[in-house]
Amino acid sequence: MATDLIELKNLGKTSVQWLNAVGIRTLEQLHAVGSVAAYCKVRDRGFKVSKVLLYAMEGALIGKHWNDLDEGHKRRLLQQVENFPSS
């Protein structure tokens, strides 16, 4: 099983650099933080992110391509981001 973020499905060099910049360096750390909180940390750090990053991280955690997440799952993720407490 991949523990290095760059080895995960959906995550490329830039995504991994953003995650590293907010202190997320391993799969275990990404699991502990979760895709929604990780997305919000990256966004709040000032990086120009799109919802695809959120989907990509979620897909990486569950072993799916981000585009294969069903629309309901994507809506729930976006709702969680909307309701995430501001830092």
GIGI-V115990 format. One record per residue. N is the residue number from 1. RES is the residue in one small letter. PSI is psi in whole degrees, -180 to 180 (none if undefined). OMEGA is omega in whole degrees, -180 to 180 (999 if undefined). D_CENTER is the distance of its C-alpha to the mean C-alpha in Angstrom with 2 decimals. Layout:
BEGIN
N|RES|PSI|OMEGA|D_CENTER / N|RES|PSI|OMEGA|D_CENTER
END
This chain:
BEGIN
1|m|136|-179|18.14 / 2|a|134|174|15.84 / 3|t|-22|177|14.83 / 4|d|130|-175|14.20 / 5|l|-37|-177|10.68 / 6|i|-20|180|12.59 / 7|e|-9|-176|14.15 / 8|l|148|175|11.27 / 9|k|137|173|11.41 / 10|n|-19|-174|9.53 / 11|l|125|178|8.62 / 12|g|-173|-174|11.50 / 13|k|-47|-178|13.34 / 14|t|-45|178|12.14 / 15|s|-44|180|8.37 / 16|v|-40|178|9.64 / 17|q|-42|178|12.14 / 18|w|-45|180|10.02 / 19|l|-43|178|8.20 / 20|n|-38|-179|11.83 / 21|a|-24|179|13.20 / 22|v|14|173|11.72 / 23|g|12|179|12.92 / 24|i|111|-173|10.19 / 25|r|-11|-178|12.16 / 26|t|164|175|12.19 / 27|l|-40|-180|10.80 / 28|e|-41|179|12.80 / 29|q|-40|178|11.29 / 30|l|-42|176|7.68 / 31|h|-45|-177|9.64 / 32|a|-39|-178|11.71 / 33|v|-40|-177|9.40 / 34|g|156|-175|7.27 / 35|s|-38|-178|4.02 / 36|v|-51|-180|6.47 / 37|a|-39|178|7.94 / 38|a|-44|178|5.48 / 39|y|-46|-179|5.04 / 40|c|-37|177|8.75 / 41|k|-45|180|9.60 / 42|v|-47|179|8.74 / 43|r|-46|-177|10.51 / 44|d|-20|176|13.22 / 45|r|-13|176|13.86 / 46|g|3|178|15.14 / 47|f|144|180|13.07 / 48|k|98|-176|13.60 / 49|v|157|173|10.35 / 50|s|170|180|10.61 / 51|k|-19|178|9.27 / 52|v|-35|177|8.73 / 53|l|-43|178|5.62 / 54|l|-49|180|4.43 / 55|y|-39|-179|6.58 / 56|a|-43|180|5.89 / 57|m|-41|178|3.04 / 58|e|-45|178|5.59 / 59|g|-39|178|8.20 / 60|a|-39|-179|7.79 / 61|l|-31|-178|8.34 / 62|i|3|176|11.19 / 63|g|34|178|12.55 / 64|k|152|170|12.68 / 65|h|140|-175|12.49 / 66|w|-32|-178|10.26 / 67|n|-13|179|13.68 / 68|d|-3|175|15.11 / 69|l|135|-180|13.29 / 70|d|160|-175|16.24 / 71|e|-35|178|16.70 / 72|g|-42|178|17.13 / 73|h|-45|179|13.78 / 74|k|-42|179|12.21 / 75|r|-42|179|14.72 / 76|r|-41|178|13.99 / 77|l|-45|-180|10.31 / 78|l|-38|177|11.79 / 79|q|-41|179|14.57 / 80|q|-39|177|12.61 / 81|v|-44|-180|11.11 / 82|e|-37|-177|14.77 / 83|n|0|-177|16.12 / 84|f|133|-179|13.96 / 85|p|138|178|16.60 / 86|s|148|180|16.97 / 87|s|none|999|17.12
END
